[in-house]
Amino acid sequence: MVFRLQFFRLDLMHILFLSDNFPPEVNAPASRTFEHCREWIAAGHEVTVITCAPNFPQGRVFPGYRNRLWQKETMSGITVIRVWSYITANEGFARRIADYVSYMISAIAAAPFVRRADVVVGTSPQFFTAVAAYVVGLGKRVPFVFELRDLWPESIRAVGAMSKSRILDWLEQVELFLYRRAALVVSVTESFRSDLQRRGIDPSKVAVITNGIDASRFQPRPKDEALLDRHGLKGRFVAGYIGTHGMAHGLDTILDAAALLKREPGGERFRLLLLGDGAGKAALVERARLEGLDNVVFVDTVSKDEVVRYWSLLDVSIIHLKKTDLFRSVIPSKLFECMGMAIPVLHGVEGESAAIVEREKVGLAFEPENAAELCRLLVELEQDRMRLEALAANGPVAALRYDRKELALRMLRYLEKVVRREPLSDPV
């Protein structure tokens, strides 16, 4: 009898979530979407995710999957529908647009086969997913929610992929249209909310739900001895970058620092670990080979379980983006993972995220693209172990304020208000 009453609870929702990234992919959008949806399932709601065959960032379908018109599976109670898309590596503007548009069309085509939904959520960083969510919401006559992870297409200009273009101007008009039509915009930073307000979007319908960590996964742990042996890192001071090697990340700065370290007295003690893939990786690997940067270790993308083992190798983490005003509004999700694992951060991103690093005392900020400053801070922390340990100890304490479970439940309360057509004042 109890289960029947639960079944007929009127406050339970069916949330339809559109995201072109989802596990087993391990990038930030995939992790955030999965971890939020998992918590919504635990709260008793039904969640369906329409995504594509896992392939990011290499542009190759993961083992065990095929790029079919329709595949269905269940992950942690989440119904996952994978649709066909044009698959390409994370490089080349035209090819990536073809990838995004093909997913948009396939997601729209698949949505009518998903039974009644109460709300449709579309997540960026590319907004063609949000376009699909808007169209699906119209078709199902339910509210559309735009989860804003990146100010796309402005980020295309910021990394120099395209500068002035009528296409980008038109895309920005579509972007503004979507913000206006959304019942709710969920922004990952306060800076994004301020930008939307400046551009005429009603701030009362913009909620800020920052990135965070899965506290059950990212915890302090000893260095993985097997990996230390495999990569020749025993007895070294290991600084690392873990994530996408793309145009936005400016990872030549890390190689510049590696070159400077080789000229430092005692520089042989340092190793720089770069784990991940992306459009810029091949050039970085070739540059390191040509310049004899044997203090740089490259590792290809690993599974979500394996990446935690690699995080454990780091004495300090390097987070870096190119020096541009747009990235002042970005908060890299790996910052919170470093906090949870008690890894001090050298933070080469200006703006809102640097303020978090300084406020929480979990690392040191340096000027983006300033290799000399990065090199200096690496040497200082290697020599000042008490300072290093203090920064590390602050991480897990700060991470408690960014627990993904609590953030997911906060977003859920906003979704409930959207479905009930209630005012969107802060539900917390």
Disulfide bonds with the S-S distance in Angstrom:
none
